[in-house]
Amino acid sequence: MKKFYGEGLPGVDPGALKGKLIVIEGPDGSGRSTQIAVLTDWLEGRGYAVEQVGLKRSTLIGAELAQAKEGNILSPRTLSLFYATDFADQLENRIIPALRAGFIVLADRYIYTLMARDIVRGAEFEWLRSVYSIALVPDIVMYLRVTPQRLLERYIYRGRELDYWESGMDIGFSRSWYDSFIRYQTEVHRGFAKLQELYGFIIVNGMRTPRAVTRDLQTRIEAVISSL
Amino acid sequence: MPATPAPREIPGKLIAVEGLDGSGKSTQVYLIKRWLELEGYKVFYTEWNSSAIVREATRKGKKRNLLTPTTFSLIHCTDFADRYERNILPMLKAGFIVLADRYKFTGLARDGVRGCPERWVESLYSFAVQPDITFYFRLPLNVALGRILAGRPELKYHEAGMDLNLSPDIVESFRIFQGRIYRAYERLARKYRFTTIDSNRPVEVIQEEVRRIIRERIDMAEYKGTFRGTP
């Protein structure tokens, strides 16, 4: 039986949501997207209808949000609320309809990433908790844990540049991207650890081979969908 | 994202005006602004829904009718937060008298009417300081409706509460919606101790009362400045 973290959304009966909400959390470079692609194939191969959702993908403000981040002109709170709007739009227009239709919703990050980032930027936890009390409690949340050093190695190995936001450059920890990245990712992980105590999600060791991680995730998802 | 600042960090004063469409609040706040400018006080004026970044998204959402009560609430709060952190709070810290034509109570009233849980909306807006004075321009509902509807206005979809399916007729929907907003304001007025002003009087009579209240509650000498105010 589904429920909301708080008072929820006006006019939505969580009891009518038959599908399963599966959340994969983790920093960029933790293998989230790879795992979600593999899990989608696996689930669809077994005949389940899958809906993928993520952050910054809402019809309402997805484009504006990307644009606003380019210029780094929004205050942290404005950005935080902008993300919350994007999340709410997807929750109402994609996640809930899909769950109502009995889909398995695979969420590439959820409110926890948004909260962890804001905590690092000094947001009051109680405020965040209340803002996101509109969220549905997922059936399972799995956090792919990869150390900041390993994340950085993966970035460099793939020839990717460090992302301004994922390196926390807006915060001003350090003018060195490397130092800022390590510090920021460490702080975000600390934020997640705090959230984990409250929201109780599963921490998965993301530093194994992709196949080993997939098997781990599949076993845990298996337990959730067996009740479908 | 610091917590709500302690009052002593804020030497400025915040005066908010609230009320129904047609209650005359914008005229009154304009006259307050003129008074303060002409007398040489440091004054800054801000209005609801005027920040550039979020405006585009709001416009798109409204046009395509994509907004639900929750996203409507969040997008307006985003917009408000932008204005609050960029304009209102810095000007208060700089020691200005800030005049807000509508403040967070507009969000609280509208979102409540749209069915968002009151506690959630209150918490959403909890970062914004309480005004030093919140003037509530109260007008009997029928008079306010009469003022707006007599002008044969082009009512906008959300302004008329059409998203709530109150009536297929936009004028009728507006009447019902404004009635609910009116009751929401009445409740907020008690809860947040608004300074209620009888708005069913001549403009200059109301203005005189408003200026008197401001002089009584604010030590005006502190806000004298060479600054000539906003154009």
Interface residues (C-beta under 8 A of the other chain):
Chain A: G6 E7 L9 P10 G11 T59 L60 I61 E64 A68 I73 L74 S75 P76 R77 T78 S80 L81 F82 A84 T85 A88 D89 E92 N93 D118 R121 G122 A123 E124 E126 W127 S130 V131 S133 I134
Chain B: M1 P2 A3 I53 V54 E56 A57 K60 G61 L66 L67 T68 P69 T70 T71 L74 I75 C77 T78 A81 D82 E85 R86 R114 G115 C116 P117 R119 W120 S123 L124 S126 F127
